[in-house]
Amino acid sequence: MSFWAYNVAAPKLWHTLGLTKVDFLRGRPASQPYDLPNCNRYRRLVADDMDVLSAFLRNNYGDADWYLDAGPWLQTYLNDSDVIVLGLFGKDDIMRGCIFSTPLSNNDTIVGKKHAFVRVIEGLCVHRSFRNTGVAAYLITAMDYETSQRGPVIHLYSRELPVTPLLSTHLNVKTYAYIECLVARKKTPIQEMDLATFAKLWASNSHQWSSGNVVGTTPCWRRGDIRTWVCGKTVIVVTDTRRRTRRDNQTIWETVWCGTTDQDQLYPTRVKHDELETVASMYKGILFTTMESFVAAGKRAPWHVGTSGVHAWYMYNFIIPNFGSCEIQAIREEL
């Protein structure tokens, strides 16, 4: 908590009033964190750490309902020089925690109308036996230091919350909805769009959505977990979250983006319940989306709406004029 409360690069509530210049909050590099008691200094994890990292995340990343099916796919993060993965080990060589910083886009990112380098903090995980000991704050501080040495960087990060916060610096908050794929029915014609075609559409159109939004101009699918579906003119992008339910080990899928295509045009829109249900019928497991993806909200069977909390996005080291209503338009797999 102290990291966000006292760091000058962390937006404060008064910044949400829209009275501050749109710019970086801190231009200078961040300071290194102090060492934690009984711990070695953090280090960047490399390809040889894959087995240790995989076992650590499988055992410690998740909650009462789900776990991360960590495996060889993590190698795609460790092999990518643009991805920074930090690990903290105790003097006993037991991993205390890890954190990832991943580029939002493979290329340029537009924030409002400003071109900037934007990264995502994700995969922050602390060993179950060492929580509430300062490990999380230490790792965030370490990542802030590592990513700020070559110039100002914007970081995004997300949180899953039980309800929408009343006073917050969030960019946006979305209410979760999900459907069990077993009960989903195909209600509209559907076909799959190859990723190369979709990437070309995205690259040629995404710059048009930049007003008031954060836009990654190039899709990023390092794990190979993304598929793009087309129902008429509706485009729905889905990813394998690599999360599995603890109760019955079902795969948890999630919509990454919803929009409309018309010839060479592509733009974000809400979609119909029936189109999302048709996409769900192509999978086995559970498909998550957000209530805001629907044309009309409502608790409409077989969808479960508002029973799984909300998903909130936040921004670090940058001020935008529209906190609370800033959309993130990006194609990527999340940890």
Residue, then its C-alpha position, 0 to 999 in steps of 0.5 A: m500500500s505504501f508504494w502507491a500512497y507515497n510514490v510520485a508516479a502513482p496517480k492520486l484522486w485529485h488527478t481524476l478531476g481532469l485539471t492536470k496536464v496530460d503528461f508523465l508524473r515522473g520523468r526521472p528513474a525510480s530508486q532501487p528497493y531496500d533489501l528484504p530481511n532474510c532474502n537475496r536481492y531480486r534477479r531477472l529470471v531466465a530460460d533456465d528458471m522455467d521449471v522453478l517459475s512454473a512450479f511456483l505459479r502453479n502452487n501459489y497463483g490463484d484463489a479459492d476457485w481457480y489455479l494457473d495451469a503453469g507449464p512450458w508456455l511460460q518459456t515464451y515469456l522468459n525467452d522474450s527480451d522485451v519481457i522482464v520477469l523478476g524473482l525474489f528468493g530467500k536465503d534458503d533459496i525458496m522463491r518468495g515471489c515473482i512479477f512480470s512486466t510485458p509490453l502492451s503491444n508489439n509495436d507502438t501504443i497510443v495513450g490519448k493522442k500521445h505515442a508512448f511505451v506502455r507496459v503491463i504489470e502482471g503475474l505478481c505472485v507471493h508465496r502463500s507462506f510469505r504474504n503480508t511481509g512486504v514482498a509484493a511492494y518490494l517486487i513492484t518497486a524493483m520492477d519500477y526501478e528496472t523499467s524506468q532506467r532508460g526513460p519514462v514508462i507507462h505501466l498498466y495493471s489490473r485488479e479483480l474486485p468484489v464491487t466497483p470502487l466509489l473513489s478510485t483512480h481506475l481507468n475503467v471497471k467492467t462487471y464480469a459475466y460468464i457462461e458454461c460452454l456445455v449449455a451454450r447453443k449455436k444461434t448464429p452462423i460463425q467462422e474463424m478469421d485467421l490471425a494474419t487477416f485480423a492483425k492486418l485489419w487491426a493495424s490499419n484501423s486501430h489508430q482511429w480509436s485513440s481519442g480518450n483511449v489506450v490503443g496497442t496498435t499491433p496485436c500480441w499473441r506470444r502464447g498462441d492462445i488467441r482465436t478470432w471468431v466472426c458472426g456476420k459482421t461481428v468480431i469476437v476475440v477469445t483467449d485461453t487464460r490458462r486458468r483452470t477451475r479447482r472444482d472440476n478442472q475446466t478451462i477458463w476462456e475469456t473474451v479479449w475484444c469485441g467489435t465490428t468489421d465492414q469490408d476493410q473497416l474494423y472498430p470496437t462495439r458491443v455485441k449481442h448475447d446470441e453471438l457471444e453464446t455462439v462463440a461459447s458453443m465452440y469451446k469446452g469449459i467456461l467463457f468469461t466476458t463483461m456485461e459491458s460487452f453486451v448490447a443490453a445488460g441483464k441477468r439473462a440465462p444461460w449467462h451469469v451476470g455480476t456474480s464474479g465481481v468486477h475487473a478494474w484497470y489502472m495506470y501508473n506514471f501518466i495522467i489522462p483527462n478521463f479517468g473512469s472512462c478510458e478504454i484499453q483497446a489491445i489484443r494480448e494474452e494476460l497472466 
